[in-house]
Amino acid sequence: MKINITRIEVAILAIALIMLIALAVAPAWWGRTSGQEVRPTHAQNATNRTRNIGDGQTTTIQGIVIDRH
């Protein structure tokens, strides 16, 4: 039994495959998922500076500490 596939069917299958691949890799270009904000807020831009402080050293900071290693 020989299966004859027309050019239209081949074109439809090719387009469907391309769309499936595009939808599979699209989240890589969308950035963060789950509704998280991609752009930092103005307050984050103003205070987005980090500095390493060695053991035993003391310092004074202003703002909110979000992570301490």
mmCIF file as Biopython writes it, N, C-alpha, C and O atoms, coordinates in Angstrom:
data_model
#
loop_
_atom_site.group_PDB
_atom_site.id
_atom_site.type_symbol
_atom_site.label_atom_id
_atom_site.label_alt_id
_atom_site.label_comp_id
_atom_site.label_asym_id
_atom_site.label_entity_id
_atom_site.label_seq_id
_atom_site.pdbx_PDB_ins_code
_atom_site.Cartn_x
_atom_site.Cartn_y
_atom_site.Cartn_z
_atom_site.occupancy
_atom_site.B_iso_or_equiv
_atom_site.auth_seq_id
_atom_site.auth_asym_id
_atom_site.pdbx_PDB_model_num
ATOM 1   N N  . MET A ? 1  ? 0.840  -1.173 0.000  1.0 0.0 1  A 1 
ATOM 2   C CA . MET A ? 1  ? 0.000  0.000  0.000  1.0 0.0 1  A 1 
ATOM 3   C C  . MET A ? 1  ? 0.889  1.241  0.000  1.0 0.0 1  A 1 
ATOM 4   O O  . MET A ? 1  ? 1.711  1.415  0.899  1.0 0.0 1  A 1 
ATOM 5   N N  . LYS A ? 2  ? 0.732  2.079  -0.974 1.0 0.0 2  A 1 
ATOM 6   C CA . LYS A ? 2  ? 1.518  3.287  -1.117 1.0 0.0 2  A 1 
ATOM 7   C C  . LYS A ? 2  ? 0.694  4.481  -0.646 1.0 0.0 2  A 1 
ATOM 8   O O  . LYS A ? 2  ? -0.485 4.610  -0.973 1.0 0.0 2  A 1 
ATOM 9   N N  . ILE A ? 3  ? 1.350  5.361  0.139  1.0 0.0 3  A 1 
ATOM 10  C CA . ILE A ? 3  ? 0.673  6.549  0.648  1.0 0.0 3  A 1 
ATOM 11  C C  . ILE A ? 3  ? 1.095  7.734  -0.206 1.0 0.0 3  A 1 
ATOM 12  O O  . ILE A ? 3  ? 2.285  8.019  -0.338 1.0 0.0 3  A 1 
ATOM 13  N N  . ASN A ? 4  ? 0.125  8.418  -0.781 1.0 0.0 4  A 1 
ATOM 14  C CA . ASN A ? 4  ? 0.390  9.597  -1.587 1.0 0.0 4  A 1 
ATOM 15  C C  . ASN A ? 4  ? 0.132  10.840 -0.743 1.0 0.0 4  A 1 
ATOM 16  O O  . ASN A ? 4  ? -0.977 11.047 -0.251 1.0 0.0 4  A 1 
ATOM 17  N N  . ILE A ? 5  ? 1.156  11.658 -0.581 1.0 0.0 5  A 1 
ATOM 18  C CA . ILE A ? 5  ? 1.026  12.907 0.158  1.0 0.0 5  A 1 
ATOM 19  C C  . ILE A ? 5  ? 1.147  14.054 -0.835 1.0 0.0 5  A 1 
ATOM 20  O O  . ILE A ? 5  ? 2.094  14.115 -1.619 1.0 0.0 5  A 1 
ATOM 21  N N  . THR A ? 6  ? 0.192  14.945 -0.794 1.0 0.0 6  A 1 
ATOM 22  C CA . THR A ? 6  ? 0.212  16.064 -1.721 1.0 0.0 6  A 1 
ATOM 23  C C  . THR A ? 6  ? 1.133  17.162 -1.198 1.0 0.0 6  A 1 
ATOM 24  O O  . THR A ? 6  ? 1.549  17.137 -0.040 1.0 0.0 6  A 1 
ATOM 25  N N  . ARG A ? 7  ? 1.441  18.110 -2.052 1.0 0.0 7  A 1 
ATOM 26  C CA . ARG A ? 7  ? 2.300  19.232 -1.655 1.0 0.0 7  A 1 
ATOM 27  C C  . ARG A ? 7  ? 1.642  20.080 -0.584 1.0 0.0 7  A 1 
ATOM 28  O O  . ARG A ? 7  ? 2.326  20.612 0.291  1.0 0.0 7  A 1 
ATOM 29  N N  . ILE A ? 8  ? 0.336  20.215 -0.638 1.0 0.0 8  A 1 
ATOM 30  C CA . ILE A ? 8  ? -0.375 21.008 0.372  1.0 0.0 8  A 1 
ATOM 31  C C  . ILE A ? 8  ? -0.249 20.351 1.738  1.0 0.0 8  A 1 
ATOM 32  O O  . ILE A ? 8  ? -0.026 21.033 2.739  1.0 0.0 8  A 1 
ATOM 33  N N  . GLU A ? 9  ? -0.388 19.043 1.784  1.0 0.0 9  A 1 
ATOM 34  C CA . GLU A ? 9  ? -0.247 18.335 3.058  1.0 0.0 9  A 1 
ATOM 35  C C  . GLU A ? 9  ? 1.161  18.470 3.617  1.0 0.0 9  A 1 
ATOM 36  O O  . GLU A ? 9  ? 1.335  18.631 4.825  1.0 0.0 9  A 1 
ATOM 37  N N  . VAL A ? 10 ? 2.163  18.405 2.757  1.0 0.0 10 A 1 
ATOM 38  C CA . VAL A ? 10 ? 3.549  18.571 3.191  1.0 0.0 10 A 1 
ATOM 39  C C  . VAL A ? 10 ? 3.764  19.985 3.723  1.0 0.0 10 A 1 
ATOM 40  O O  . VAL A ? 10 ? 4.432  20.171 4.740  1.0 0.0 10 A 1 
ATOM 41  N N  . ALA A ? 11 ? 3.203  20.977 3.043  1.0 0.0 11 A 1 
ATOM 42  C CA . ALA A ? 11 ? 3.337  22.365 3.496  1.0 0.0 11 A 1 
ATOM 43  C C  . ALA A ? 11 ? 2.660  22.567 4.845  1.0 0.0 11 A 1 
ATOM 44  O O  . ALA A ? 11 ? 3.205  23.244 5.718  1.0 0.0 11 A 1 
ATOM 45  N N  . ILE A ? 12 ? 1.488  21.992 5.020  1.0 0.0 12 A 1 
ATOM 46  C CA . ILE A ? 12 ? 0.783  22.113 6.297  1.0 0.0 12 A 1 
ATOM 47  C C  . ILE A ? 12 ? 1.581  21.450 7.416  1.0 0.0 12 A 1 
ATOM 48  O O  . ILE A ? 12 ? 1.698  22.014 8.504  1.0 0.0 12 A 1 
ATOM 49  N N  . LEU A ? 13 ? 2.122  20.283 7.171  1.0 0.0 13 A 1 
ATOM 50  C CA . LEU A ? 13 ? 2.940  19.606 8.179  1.0 0.0 13 A 1 
ATOM 51  C C  . LEU A ? 13 ? 4.203  20.398 8.506  1.0 0.0 13 A 1 
ATOM 52  O O  . LEU A ? 13 ? 4.609  20.460 9.667  1.0 0.0 13 A 1 
ATOM 53  N N  . ALA A ? 14 ? 4.820  20.997 7.509  1.0 0.0 14 A 1 
ATOM 54  C CA . ALA A ? 14 ? 6.027  21.799 7.742  1.0 0.0 14 A 1 
ATOM 55  C C  . ALA A ? 14 ? 5.710  23.029 8.581  1.0 0.0 14 A 1 
ATOM 56  O O  . ALA A ? 14 ? 6.459  23.368 9.497  1.0 0.0 14 A 1 
ATOM 57  N N  . ILE A ? 15 ? 4.612  23.694 8.274  1.0 0.0 15 A 1 
ATOM 58  C CA . ILE A ? 15 ? 4.216  24.881 9.047  1.0 0.0 15 A 1 
ATOM 59  C C  . ILE A ? 15 ? 3.880  24.487 10.486 1.0 0.0 15 A 1 
ATOM 60  O O  . ILE A ? 15 ? 4.253  25.187 11.426 1.0 0.0 15 A 1 
ATOM 61  N N  . ALA A ? 16 ? 3.183  23.380 10.654 1.0 0.0 16 A 1 
ATOM 62  C CA . ALA A ? 16 ? 2.846  22.926 12.003 1.0 0.0 16 A 1 
ATOM 63  C C  . ALA A ? 16 ? 4.106  22.603 12.805 1.0 0.0 16 A 1 
ATOM 64  O O  . ALA A ? 16 ? 4.179  22.911 13.995 1.0 0.0 16 A 1 
ATOM 65  N N  . LEU A ? 17 ? 5.091  21.988 12.166 1.0 0.0 17 A 1 
ATOM 66  C CA . LEU A ? 17 ? 6.344  21.664 12.844 1.0 0.0 17 A 1 
ATOM 67  C C  . LEU A ? 17 ? 7.108  22.930 13.224 1.0 0.0 17 A 1 
ATOM 68  O O  . LEU A ? 17 ? 7.649  23.020 14.326 1.0 0.0 17 A 1 
ATOM 69  N N  . ILE A ? 18 ? 7.154  23.894 12.331 1.0 0.0 18 A 1 
ATOM 70  C CA . ILE A ? 18 ? 7.839  25.157 12.623 1.0 0.0 18 A 1 
ATOM 71  C C  . ILE A ? 18 ? 7.159  25.878 13.785 1.0 0.0 18 A 1 
ATOM 72  O O  . ILE A ? 18 ? 7.839  26.410 14.663 1.0 0.0 18 A 1 
ATOM 73  N N  . MET A ? 19 ? 5.833  25.901 13.801 1.0 0.0 19 A 1 
ATOM 74  C CA . MET A ? 19 ? 5.105  26.552 14.894 1.0 0.0 19 A 1 
ATOM 75  C C  . MET A ? 19 ? 5.344  25.829 16.218 1.0 0.0 19 A 1 
ATOM 76  O O  . MET A ? 19 ? 5.483  26.476 17.256 1.0 0.0 19 A 1 
ATOM 77  N N  . LEU A ? 20 ? 5.393  24.528 16.195 1.0 0.0 20 A 1 
ATOM 78  C CA . LEU A ? 20 ? 5.645  23.761 17.414 1.0 0.0 20 A 1 
ATOM 79  C C  . LEU A ? 20 ? 7.031  24.059 17.973 1.0 0.0 20 A 1 
ATOM 80  O O  . LEU A ? 20 ? 7.192  24.226 19.182 1.0 0.0 20 A 1 
ATOM 81  N N  . ILE A ? 21 ? 8.016  24.125 17.111 1.0 0.0 21 A 1 
ATOM 82  C CA . ILE A ? 21 ? 9.378  24.443 17.546 1.0 0.0 21 A 1 
ATOM 83  C C  . ILE A ? 21 ? 9.444  25.870 18.088 1.0 0.0 21 A 1 
ATOM 84  O O  . ILE A ? 21 ? 10.086 26.119 19.108 1.0 0.0 21 A 1 
ATOM 85  N N  . ALA A ? 22 ? 8.781  26.805 17.407 1.0 0.0 22 A 1 
ATOM 86  C CA . ALA A ? 22 ? 8.785  28.203 17.860 1.0 0.0 22 A 1 
ATOM 87  C C  . ALA A ? 22 ? 8.138  28.336 19.231 1.0 0.0 22 A 1 
ATOM 88  O O  . ALA A ? 22 ? 8.638  29.078 20.077 1.0 0.0 22 A 1 
ATOM 89  N N  . LEU A ? 23 ? 7.041  27.638 19.465 1.0 0.0 23 A 1 
ATOM 90  C CA . LEU A ? 23 ? 6.387  27.701 20.767 1.0 0.0 23 A 1 
ATOM 91  C C  . LEU A ? 23 ? 7.211  27.023 21.852 1.0 0.0 23 A 1 
ATOM 92  O O  . LEU A ? 23 ? 7.115  27.392 23.023 1.0 0.0 23 A 1 
ATOM 93  N N  . ALA A ? 24 ? 8.008  26.048 21.483 1.0 0.0 24 A 1 
ATOM 94  C CA . ALA A ? 24 ? 8.836  25.360 22.469 1.0 0.0 24 A 1 
ATOM 95  C C  . ALA A ? 24 ? 10.013 26.214 22.934 1.0 0.0 24 A 1 
ATOM 96  O O  . ALA A ? 24 ? 10.412 26.131 24.096 1.0 0.0 24 A 1 
ATOM 97  N N  . VAL A ? 25 ? 10.570 27.029 22.048 1.0 0.0 25 A 1 
ATOM 98  C CA . VAL A ? 25 ? 11.739 27.840 22.411 1.0 0.0 25 A 1 
ATOM 99  C C  . VAL A ? 25 ? 11.380 29.285 22.741 1.0 0.0 25 A 1 
ATOM 100 O O  . VAL A ? 25 ? 12.253 30.039 23.172 1.0 0.0 25 A 1 
ATOM 101 N N  . ALA A ? 26 ? 10.139 29.694 22.556 1.0 0.0 26 A 1 
ATOM 102 C CA . ALA A ? 26 ? 9.742  31.078 22.796 1.0 0.0 26 A 1 
ATOM 103 C C  . ALA A ? 26 ? 9.973  31.549 24.231 1.0 0.0 26 A 1 
ATOM 104 O O  . ALA A ? 26 ? 10.385 32.696 24.406 1.0 0.0 26 A 1 
ATOM 105 N N  . PRO A ? 27 ? 9.738  30.746 25.266 1.0 0.0 27 A 1 
ATOM 106 C CA . PRO A ? 27 ? 9.971  31.243 26.628 1.0 0.0 27 A 1 
ATOM 107 C C  . PRO A ? 27 ? 11.401 31.692 26.889 1.0 0.0 27 A 1 
ATOM 108 O O  . PRO A ? 27 ? 11.631 32.487 27.801 1.0 0.0 27 A 1 
ATOM 109 N N  . ALA A ? 28 ? 12.346 31.218 26.135 1.0 0.0 28 A 1 
ATOM 110 C CA . ALA A ? 28 ? 13.732 31.660 26.315 1.0 0.0 28 A 1 
ATOM 111 C C  . ALA A ? 28 ? 13.880 33.142 25.976 1.0 0.0 28 A 1 
ATOM 112 O O  . ALA A ? 28 ? 14.739 33.822 26.537 1.0 0.0 28 A 1 
ATOM 113 N N  . TRP A ? 29 ? 13.057 33.644 25.069 1.0 0.0 29 A 1 
ATOM 114 C CA . TRP A ? 29 ? 13.118 35.057 24.693 1.0 0.0 29 A 1 
ATOM 115 C C  . TRP A ? 29 ? 12.163 35.924 25.508 1.0 0.0 29 A 1 
ATOM 116 O O  . TRP A ? 29 ? 12.283 37.149 25.494 1.0 0.0 29 A 1 
ATOM 117 N N  . TRP A ? 30 ? 11.227 35.316 26.210 1.0 0.0 30 A 1 
ATOM 118 C CA . TRP A ? 30 ? 10.250 36.076 26.973 1.0 0.0 30 A 1 
ATOM 119 C C  . TRP A ? 30 ? 10.789 36.566 28.300 1.0 0.0 30 A 1 
ATOM 120 O O  . TRP A ? 30 ? 10.133 37.375 28.956 1.0 0.0 30 A 1 
ATOM 121 N N  . GLY A ? 31 ? 11.945 36.114 28.718 1.0 0.0 31 A 1 
ATOM 122 C CA . GLY A ? 31 ? 12.499 36.538 29.998 1.0 0.0 31 A 1 
ATOM 123 C C  . GLY A ? 31 ? 11.897 35.752 31.139 1.0 0.0 31 A 1 
ATOM 124 O O  . GLY A ? 31 ? 11.594 34.567 31.001 1.0 0.0 31 A 1 
ATOM 125 N N  . ARG A ? 32 ? 11.729 36.407 32.247 1.0 0.0 32 A 1 
ATOM 126 C CA . ARG A ? 32 ? 11.190 35.745 33.434 1.0 0.0 32 A 1 
ATOM 127 C C  . ARG A ? 32 ? 9.747  35.338 33.199 1.0 0.0 32 A 1 
ATOM 128 O O  . ARG A ? 32 ? 8.996  36.030 32.512 1.0 0.0 32 A 1 
ATOM 129 N N  . THR A ? 33 ? 9.371  34.213 33.774 1.0 0.0 33 A 1 
ATOM 130 C CA . THR A ? 33 ? 8.014  33.723 33.624 1.0 0.0 33 A 1 
ATOM 131 C C  . THR A ? 33 ? 7.253  33.891 34.930 1.0 0.0 33 A 1 
ATOM 132 O O  . THR A ? 33 ? 7.769  34.472 35.885 1.0 0.0 33 A 1 
ATOM 133 N N  . SER A ? 34 ? 6.077  33.405 34.970 1.0 0.0 34 A 1 
ATOM 134 C CA . SER A ? 34 ? 5.205  33.416 36.155 1.0 0.0 34 A 1 
ATOM 135 C C  . SER A ? 34 ? 4.833  34.825 36.584 1.0 0.0 34 A 1 
ATOM 136 O O  . SER A ? 34 ? 4.606  35.054 37.772 1.0 0.0 34 A 1 
ATOM 137 N N  . GLY A ? 35 ? 4.762  35.765 35.672 1.0 0.0 35 A 1 
ATOM 138 C CA . GLY A ? 35 ? 4.304  37.099 35.990 1.0 0.0 35 A 1 
ATOM 139 C C  . GLY A ? 35 ? 5.286  37.968 36.743 1.0 0.0 35 A 1 
ATOM 140 O O  . GLY A ? 35 ? 4.902  39.011 37.272 1.0 0.0 35 A 1 
ATOM 141 N N  . GLN A ? 36 ? 6.530  37.570 36.806 1.0 0.0 36 A 1 
ATOM 142 C CA . GLN A ? 36 ? 7.509  38.389 37.499 1.0 0.0 36 A 1 
ATOM 143 C C  . GLN A ? 36 ? 7.873  39.591 36.643 1.0 0.0 36 A 1 
ATOM 144 O O  . GLN A ? 36 ? 7.863  39.516 35.414 1.0 0.0 36 A 1 
ATOM 145 N N  . GLU A ? 37 ? 8.190  40.681 37.289 1.0 0.0 37 A 1 
ATOM 146 C CA . GLU A ? 37 ? 8.535  41.906 36.574 1.0 0.0 37 A 1 
ATOM 147 C C  . GLU A ? 37 ? 9.941  41.781 35.998 1.0 0.0 37 A 1 
ATOM 148 O O  . GLU A ? 37 ? 10.868 41.366 36.692 1.0 0.0 37 A 1 
ATOM 149 N N  . VAL A ? 38 ? 10.093 42.141 34.736 1.0 0.0 38 A 1 
ATOM 150 C CA . VAL A ? 38 ? 11.387 42.040 34.071 1.0 0.0 38 A 1 
ATOM 151 C C  . VAL A ? 38 ? 12.233 43.276 34.348 1.0 0.0 38 A 1 
ATOM 152 O O  . VAL A ? 38 ? 13.436 43.163 34.582 1.0 0.0 38 A 1 
ATOM 153 N N  . ARG A ? 39 ? 11.616 44.452 34.325 1.0 0.0 39 A 1 
ATOM 154 C CA . ARG A ? 39 ? 12.355 45.693 34.525 1.0 0.0 39 A 1 
ATOM 155 C C  . ARG A ? 39 ? 12.465 46.011 36.013 1.0 0.0 39 A 1 
ATOM 156 O O  . ARG A ? 39 ? 11.470 45.918 36.732 1.0 0.0 39 A 1 
ATOM 157 N N  . PRO A ? 40 ? 13.635 46.379 36.483 1.0 0.0 40 A 1 
ATOM 158 C CA . PRO A ? 40 ? 13.750 46.758 37.892 1.0 0.0 40 A 1 
ATOM 159 C C  . PRO A ? 40 ? 13.060 48.089 38.144 1.0 0.0 40 A 1 
ATOM 160 O O  . PRO A ? 40 ? 12.932 48.920 37.245 1.0 0.0 40 A 1 
ATOM 161 N N  . THR A ? 41 ? 12.621 48.274 39.369 1.0 0.0 41 A 1 
ATOM 162 C CA . THR A ? 41 ? 11.960 49.526 39.717 1.0 0.0 41 A 1 
ATOM 163 C C  . THR A ? 41 ? 12.990 50.630 39.898 1.0 0.0 41 A 1 
ATOM 164 O O  . THR A ? 41 ? 14.192 50.367 39.913 1.0 0.0 41 A 1 
ATOM 165 N N  . HIS A ? 42 ? 12.524 51.850 40.034 1.0 0.0 42 A 1 
ATOM 166 C CA . HIS A ? 42 ? 13.418 53.000 40.201 1.0 0.0 42 A 1 
ATOM 167 C C  . HIS A ? 42 ? 14.267 52.854 41.461 1.0 0.0 42 A 1 
ATOM 168 O O  . HIS A ? 42 ? 15.453 53.182 41.448 1.0 0.0 42 A 1 
ATOM 169 N N  . ALA A ? 43 ? 13.676 52.368 42.541 1.0 0.0 43 A 1 
ATOM 170 C CA . ALA A ? 43 ? 14.422 52.208 43.794 1.0 0.0 43 A 1 
ATOM 171 C C  . ALA A ? 43 ? 15.535 51.177 43.638 1.0 0.0 43 A 1 
ATOM 172 O O  . ALA A ? 43 ? 16.613 51.341 44.208 1.0 0.0 43 A 1 
ATOM 173 N N  . GLN A ? 44 ? 15.288 50.129 42.879 1.0 0.0 44 A 1 
ATOM 174 C CA . GLN A ? 44 ? 16.320 49.122 42.669 1.0 0.0 44 A 1 
ATOM 175 C C  . GLN A ? 44 ? 17.451 49.670 41.817 1.0 0.0 44 A 1 
ATOM 176 O O  . GLN A ? 44 ? 18.612 49.332 42.047 1.0 0.0 44 A 1 
ATOM 177 N N  . ASN A ? 45 ? 17.140 50.508 40.839 1.0 0.0 45 A 1 
ATOM 178 C CA . ASN A ? 45 ? 18.183 51.099 40.006 1.0 0.0 45 A 1 
ATOM 179 C C  . ASN A ? 45 ? 19.097 51.995 40.821 1.0 0.0 45 A 1 
ATOM 180 O O  . ASN A ? 45 ? 20.309 52.011 40.609 1.0 0.0 45 A 1 
ATOM 181 N N  . ALA A ? 46 ? 18.518 52.739 41.753 1.0 0.0 46 A 1 
ATOM 182 C CA . ALA A ? 46 ? 19.296 53.696 42.534 1.0 0.0 46 A 1 
ATOM 183 C C  . ALA A ? 46 ? 20.213 53.002 43.532 1.0 0.0 46 A 1 
ATOM 184 O O  . ALA A ? 46 ? 21.263 53.547 43.875 1.0 0.0 46 A 1 
ATOM 185 N N  . THR A ? 47 ? 19.846 51.817 44.004 1.0 0.0 47 A 1 
ATOM 186 C CA . THR A ? 47 ? 20.624 51.155 45.048 1.0 0.0 47 A 1 
ATOM 187 C C  . THR A ? 47 ? 21.177 49.812 44.600 1.0 0.0 47 A 1 
ATOM 188 O O  . THR A ? 47 ? 21.411 48.933 45.430 1.0 0.0 47 A 1 
ATOM 189 N N  . ASN A ? 48 ? 21.384 49.645 43.335 1.0 0.0 48 A 1 
ATOM 190 C CA . ASN A ? 48 ? 21.854 48.361 42.829 1.0 0.0 48 A 1 
ATOM 191 C C  . ASN A ? 48 ? 23.381 48.301 42.847 1.0 0.0 48 A 1 
ATOM 192 O O  . ASN A ? 48 ? 24.003 47.958 41.841 1.0 0.0 48 A 1 
ATOM 193 N N  . ARG A ? 49 ? 23.973 48.627 43.968 1.0 0.0 49 A 1 
ATOM 194 C CA . ARG A ? 49 ? 25.419 48.584 44.122 1.0 0.0 49 A 1 
ATOM 195 C C  . ARG A ? 49 ? 25.773 47.550 45.171 1.0 0.0 49 A 1 
ATOM 196 O O  . ARG A ? 49 ? 25.130 47.476 46.218 1.0 0.0 49 A 1 
ATOM 197 N N  . THR A ? 50 ? 26.788 46.755 44.900 1.0 0.0 50 A 1 
ATOM 198 C CA . THR A ? 50 ? 27.232 45.759 45.868 1.0 0.0 50 A 1 
ATOM 199 C C  . THR A ? 50 ? 28.673 46.026 46.245 1.0 0.0 50 A 1 
ATOM 200 O O  . THR A ? 50 ? 29.440 46.609 45.479 1.0 0.0 50 A 1 
ATOM 201 N N  . ARG A ? 51 ? 29.026 45.586 47.452 1.0 0.0 51 A 1 
ATOM 202 C CA . ARG A ? 51 ? 30.384 45.751 47.923 1.0 0.0 51 A 1 
ATOM 203 C C  . ARG A ? 51 ? 30.693 44.601 48.858 1.0 0.0 51 A 1 
ATOM 204 O O  . ARG A ? 51 ? 29.873 44.251 49.706 1.0 0.0 51 A 1 
ATOM 205 N N  . ASN A ? 52 ? 31.850 44.017 48.714 1.0 0.0 52 A 1 
ATOM 206 C CA . ASN A ? 52 ? 32.270 42.925 49.586 1.0 0.0 52 A 1 
ATOM 207 C C  . ASN A ? 52 ? 32.896 43.487 50.851 1.0 0.0 52 A 1 
ATOM 208 O O  . ASN A ? 52 ? 33.689 44.428 50.803 1.0 0.0 52 A 1 
ATOM 209 N N  . ILE A ? 53 ? 32.535 42.904 51.971 1.0 0.0 53 A 1 
ATOM 210 C CA . ILE A ? 53 ? 33.092 43.298 53.261 1.0 0.0 53 A 1 
ATOM 211 C C  . ILE A ? 53 ? 33.727 42.058 53.852 1.0 0.0 53 A 1 
ATOM 212 O O  . ILE A ? 53 ? 33.074 41.024 53.996 1.0 0.0 53 A 1 
ATOM 213 N N  . GLY A ? 54 ? 34.999 42.162 54.194 1.0 0.0 54 A 1 
ATOM 214 C CA . GLY A ? 54 ? 35.736 41.010 54.704 1.0 0.0 54 A 1 
ATOM 215 C C  . GLY A ? 54 ? 35.319 40.624 56.112 1.0 0.0 54 A 1 
ATOM 216 O O  . GLY A ? 54 ? 34.607 41.369 56.786 1.0 0.0 54 A 1 
ATOM 217 N N  . ASP A ? 55 ? 35.768 39.450 56.553 1.0 0.0 55 A 1 
ATOM 218 C CA . ASP A ? 55 ? 35.476 38.975 57.900 1.0 0.0 55 A 1 
ATOM 219 C C  . ASP A ? 55 ? 36.092 39.910 58.928 1.0 0.0 55 A 1 
ATOM 220 O O  . ASP A ? 55 ? 37.244 40.323 58.791 1.0 0.0 55 A 1 
ATOM 221 N N  . GLY A ? 56 ? 35.341 40.233 59.934 1.0 0.0 56 A 1 
ATOM 222 C CA . GLY A ? 56 ? 35.841 41.080 61.003 1.0 0.0 56 A 1 
ATOM 223 C C  . GLY A ? 56 ? 35.710 42.561 60.736 1.0 0.0 56 A 1 
ATOM 224 O O  . GLY A ? 56 ? 35.888 43.359 61.656 1.0 0.0 56 A 1 
ATOM 225 N N  . GLN A ? 57 ? 35.409 42.959 59.522 1.0 0.0 57 A 1 
ATOM 226 C CA . GLN A ? 57 ? 35.243 44.378 59.215 1.0 0.0 57 A 1 
ATOM 227 C C  . GLN A ? 57 ? 33.819 44.807 59.560 1.0 0.0 57 A 1 
ATOM 228 O O  . GLN A ? 57 ? 32.885 44.009 59.474 1.0 0.0 57 A 1 
ATOM 229 N N  . THR A ? 58 ? 33.663 46.044 59.943 1.0 0.0 58 A 1 
ATOM 230 C CA . THR A ? 58 ? 32.339 46.582 60.239 1.0 0.0 58 A 1 
ATOM 231 C C  . THR A ? 58 ? 32.035 47.696 59.258 1.0 0.0 58 A 1 
ATOM 232 O O  . THR A ? 58 ? 32.934 48.363 58.746 1.0 0.0 58 A 1 
ATOM 233 N N  . THR A ? 59 ? 30.761 47.881 59.012 1.0 0.0 59 A 1 
ATOM 234 C CA . THR A ? 59 ? 30.327 48.939 58.116 1.0 0.0 59 A 1 
ATOM 235 C C  . THR A ? 59 ? 28.897 49.318 58.472 1.0 0.0 59 A 1 
ATOM 236 O O  . THR A ? 59 ? 28.217 48.587 59.193 1.0 0.0 59 A 1 
ATOM 237 N N  . THR A ? 60 ? 28.452 50.432 57.977 1.0 0.0 60 A 1 
ATOM 238 C CA . THR A ? 60 ? 27.080 50.883 58.170 1.0 0.0 60 A 1 
ATOM 239 C C  . THR A ? 60 ? 26.407 50.917 56.809 1.0 0.0 60 A 1 
ATOM 240 O O  . THR A ? 60 ? 26.973 51.402 55.830 1.0 0.0 60 A 1 
ATOM 241 N N  . ILE A ? 61 ? 25.200 50.399 56.766 1.0 0.0 61 A 1 
ATOM 242 C CA . ILE A ? 61 ? 24.465 50.394 55.501 1.0 0.0 61 A 1 
ATOM 243 C C  . ILE A ? 61 ? 23.137 51.099 55.693 1.0 0.0 61 A 1 
ATOM 244 O O  . ILE A ? 61 ? 22.622 51.185 56.808 1.0 0.0 61 A 1 
ATOM 245 N N  . GLN A ? 62 ? 22.590 51.600 54.605 1.0 0.0 62 A 1 
ATOM 246 C CA . GLN A ? 62 ? 21.259 52.180 54.594 1.0 0.0 62 A 1 
ATOM 247 C C  . GLN A ? 62 ? 20.430 51.406 53.583 1.0 0.0 62 A 1 
ATOM 248 O O  . GLN A ? 62 ? 20.904 51.105 52.488 1.0 0.0 62 A 1 
ATOM 249 N N  . GLY A ? 63 ? 19.231 51.091 53.933 1.0 0.0 63 A 1 
ATOM 250 C CA . GLY A ? 63 ? 18.356 50.379 53.016 1.0 0.0 63 A 1 
ATOM 251 C C  . GLY A ? 63 ? 17.938 49.042 53.582 1.0 0.0 63 A 1 
ATOM 252 O O  . GLY A ? 63 ? 18.061 48.797 54.782 1.0 0.0 63 A 1 
ATOM 253 N N  . ILE A ? 64 ? 17.450 48.193 52.728 1.0 0.0 64 A 1 
ATOM 254 C CA . ILE A ? 64 ? 16.938 46.884 53.117 1.0 0.0 64 A 1 
ATOM 255 C C  . ILE A ? 64 ? 17.931 45.819 52.666 1.0 0.0 64 A 1 
ATOM 256 O O  . ILE A ? 64 ? 18.314 45.775 51.497 1.0 0.0 64 A 1 
ATOM 257 N N  . VAL A ? 65 ? 18.341 44.968 53.589 1.0 0.0 65 A 1 
ATOM 258 C CA . VAL A ? 65 ? 19.230 43.861 53.252 1.0 0.0 65 A 1 
ATOM 259 C C  . VAL A ? 65 ? 18.357 42.718 52.746 1.0 0.0 65 A 1 
ATOM 260 O O  . VAL A ? 65 ? 17.482 42.225 53.458 1.0 0.0 65 A 1 
ATOM 261 N N  . ILE A ? 66 ? 18.610 42.305 51.503 1.0 0.0 66 A 1 
ATOM 262 C CA . ILE A ? 66 ? 17.794 41.231 50.927 1.0 0.0 66 A 1 
ATOM 263 C C  . ILE A ? 66 ? 18.521 39.901 50.909 1.0 0.0 66 A 1 
ATOM 264 O O  . ILE A ? 66 ? 17.887 38.859 50.743 1.0 0.0 66 A 1 
ATOM 265 N N  . ASP A ? 67 ? 19.841 39.910 51.076 1.0 0.0 67 A 1 
ATOM 266 C CA . ASP A ? 67 ? 20.594 38.663 51.076 1.0 0.0 67 A 1 
ATOM 267 C C  . ASP A ? 67 ? 21.883 38.858 51.852 1.0 0.0 67 A 1 
ATOM 268 O O  . ASP A ? 67 ? 22.553 39.884 51.733 1.0 0.0 67 A 1 
ATOM 269 N N  . ARG A ? 68 ? 22.211 37.866 52.636 1.0 0.0 68 A 1 
ATOM 270 C CA . ARG A ? 68 ? 23.449 37.894 53.399 1.0 0.0 68 A 1 
ATOM 271 C C  . ARG A ? 68 ? 24.081 36.521 53.291 1.0 0.0 68 A 1 
ATOM 272 O O  . ARG A ? 68 ? 23.483 35.531 53.712 1.0 0.0 68 A 1 
ATOM 273 N N  . HIS A ? 69 ? 25.264 36.445 52.742 1.0 0.0 69 A 1 
ATOM 274 C CA . HIS A ? 69 ? 25.927 35.149 52.512 1.0 0.0 69 A 1 
ATOM 275 C C  . HIS A ? 69 ? 26.676 34.713 53.715 1.0 0.0 69 A 1 
ATOM 276 O O  . HIS A ? 69 ? 27.294 33.648 53.706 1.0 0.0 69 A 1 
#
